[in-house]
Structures are given as structure tokens and as C-alpha cells.
Amino acid sequence: MSLSLAEARDEIHALFETSWSGTGVPLHYWDVSVDTPSESNAAWATVRALWTLGRQRGHSIGPKRYEREGIVTVQIFTPFGSGLSQSDSLAKIAYDSFEGVDTPNGVWFRNVRVNTVGHSGEWFQVNVIADFIYEEVK
């Protein structure tokens, strides 16, 4: 199926939101200005999809097929000094939402990984990153 950039982003976010909704941890989007929680004892996260590559998949008469690639990053912030169990369990939820999964309209994910950033201000930060790919036909 052919997806536009906005449709692909919506599918990526919807897929992740479904997995994340049961955590009770606030989820923010990087294009919306939000302040970090005033309480340093509460976890929070951000999610963003970034496009990195696009290529035409051949030359033909009629509709052209384009392959679009990018990465989705979930940044997870837990209170610093409270142990790693919460960040580990939230990271697992994030990578399970992408690993071996594709969306109903053809965004699929690969190379899911956890990147431990560590101490970041009042927070301990862990990022979950997944490559994604889909097709657009014009």
C-alpha cells in the first residue's frame, strides 16, 4: 500500500501509543512544546519519527514507486537514582511495540535497539530506536 509522509507518521504513532497506553507514563511529541514534569519522581517519554532516506525503485511508465526510510526514537526518562527496573521495563514495552511488527498499511520495522544514555539532569535516559521503511506510489 502507498503511504504519504503524514500517513506513515500517524501509523507509527498509533502503533506505539497502543503499546504505551497501559503504562500510565506521559508521552510527549517532539513538535509540541511541553515542560518536563515538575516532579522529578515521575517518568515520562517522547516519541519522534525522522526520515533519513528516499529512493525511487525503478523507472517505469505510469506510477512511480518510492521507498521511504527513517528511524523512530522513543526517549524514556525515569527519576535518576531510583534504580533501573522502571527504565528497563519501559524500554521493553517500547522495543516490543516495534520488533517484528508492521503497521496495517505497510510500515515495517527492523533493527530495534536500546541505547542507554544515562544521567541526564534529574533523569536517567534510555532511548529505544527502530529503523522503519514503507512505500509511496506517485
C-alpha positions as CSV (number, residue, x, y, z in Angstrom):
1,M,0.0,0.0,0.0
2,S,1.2,3.5,-0.7
3,L,1.5,5.9,2.2
4,S,2.3,9.6,2.4
5,L,4.7,11.0,5.0
6,A,1.8,12.2,7.2
7,E,0.0,8.8,6.9
8,A,3.2,6.9,7.8
9,R,3.8,9.1,10.8
10,D,0.2,8.6,12.0
11,E,0.6,4.8,11.7
12,I,3.9,4.8,13.6
13,H,2.5,6.9,16.4
14,A,-0.8,4.9,16.6
15,L,1.1,1.7,16.8
16,F,3.3,3.0,19.6
17,E,0.5,4.7,21.5
18,T,-1.4,1.4,21.6
19,S,1.5,-0.4,23.4
20,W,2.4,2.6,25.6
21,S,-1.1,3.5,26.8
22,G,-1.2,1.0,29.6
23,T,2.0,2.3,31.2
24,G,0.4,5.4,32.8
25,V,3.6,7.3,31.8
26,P,3.0,10.6,30.0
27,L,4.0,10.6,26.3
28,H,5.1,13.8,24.6
29,Y,5.7,14.5,20.9
30,W,8.8,16.5,19.9
31,D,6.9,19.0,17.8
32,V,4.7,20.1,20.8
33,S,6.2,22.4,23.4
34,V,5.9,20.8,26.8
35,D,7.8,21.4,30.0
36,T,9.4,18.4,31.7
37,P,7.4,17.2,34.7
38,S,7.9,19.4,37.7
39,E,8.1,16.4,39.9
40,S,11.4,14.6,39.5
41,N,9.9,11.4,40.8
42,A,7.7,10.8,37.7
43,A,8.8,9.1,34.5
44,W,7.9,10.5,31.1
45,A,8.8,9.8,27.4
46,T,8.9,11.4,24.0
47,V,8.5,9.7,20.6
48,R,9.6,11.0,17.2
49,A,9.9,9.7,13.6
50,L,12.6,11.1,11.4
51,W,13.0,10.4,7.7
52,T,16.5,9.6,6.6
53,L,16.4,8.2,3.0
54,G,14.2,8.1,0.0
55,R,14.8,6.4,-3.3
56,Q,13.0,5.6,-6.5
57,R,12.5,1.8,-7.0
58,G,13.0,1.8,-10.8
59,H,11.9,3.7,-13.8
60,S,8.6,2.9,-15.5
61,I,5.8,4.5,-17.4
62,G,2.9,5.3,-15.1
63,P,3.0,5.4,-11.3
64,K,6.5,5.5,-9.7
65,R,7.4,3.6,-6.6
66,Y,9.5,5.3,-3.9
67,E,11.0,3.6,-0.9
68,R,11.0,5.8,2.3
69,E,13.2,5.0,5.3
70,G,13.7,6.6,8.7
71,I,14.1,6.0,12.4
72,V,11.6,6.2,15.2
73,T,13.1,7.2,18.6
74,V,11.5,6.8,22.0
75,Q,13.3,8.7,24.7
76,I,12.4,7.4,28.1
77,F,13.2,9.4,31.2
78,T,13.0,7.9,34.7
79,P,13.9,9.5,38.0
80,F,17.7,9.4,38.5
81,G,18.9,7.4,41.4
82,S,15.7,5.2,41.6
83,G,17.2,2.1,40.1
84,L,17.0,0.7,36.6
85,S,13.9,-1.5,36.8
86,Q,11.4,1.1,35.6
87,S,13.6,2.2,32.7
88,D,14.2,-1.4,31.7
89,S,10.5,-2.3,31.8
90,L,9.5,0.8,29.8
91,A,12.3,0.1,27.3
92,K,11.0,-3.4,26.8
93,I,7.5,-2.1,26.2
94,A,8.9,0.3,23.6
95,Y,11.0,-2.2,21.7
96,D,8.3,-4.9,21.8
97,S,6.0,-2.4,20.1
98,F,8.3,-2.3,17.1
99,E,10.3,-5.5,17.0
100,G,9.0,-7.9,14.3
101,V,6.0,-5.7,13.7
102,D,4.5,-3.9,10.7
103,T,1.5,-1.5,10.6
104,P,-1.8,-2.4,8.8
105,N,-0.7,-0.3,5.8
106,G,2.8,-1.4,5.3
107,V,5.3,0.5,7.6
108,W,7.6,-2.2,8.9
109,F,10.3,-2.0,11.5
110,R,13.8,-3.6,11.8
111,N,17.0,-3.2,13.8
112,V,15.3,-2.3,17.1
113,R,17.8,-1.4,19.7
114,V,18.2,0.1,23.2
115,N,20.7,2.9,23.7
116,T,21.4,3.7,27.3
117,V,22.2,7.4,27.6
118,G,22.5,7.5,31.4
119,H,22.3,10.5,33.7
120,S,20.6,13.5,32.1
121,G,19.9,16.2,34.6
122,E,17.4,14.9,37.1
123,W,16.7,11.9,34.9
124,F,18.1,8.6,33.8
125,Q,17.6,8.4,30.0
126,V,17.2,5.3,27.8
127,N,16.4,5.6,24.1
128,V,14.7,2.9,22.0
129,I,15.4,3.2,18.3
130,A,14.0,1.3,15.3
131,D,14.5,1.7,11.6
132,F,11.4,1.8,9.5
133,I,10.6,1.5,5.8
134,Y,7.5,1.9,3.7
135,E,6.5,2.5,0.1
136,E,4.9,5.6,-1.6
137,V,3.5,5.5,-5.1
138,K,3.1,8.6,-7.1
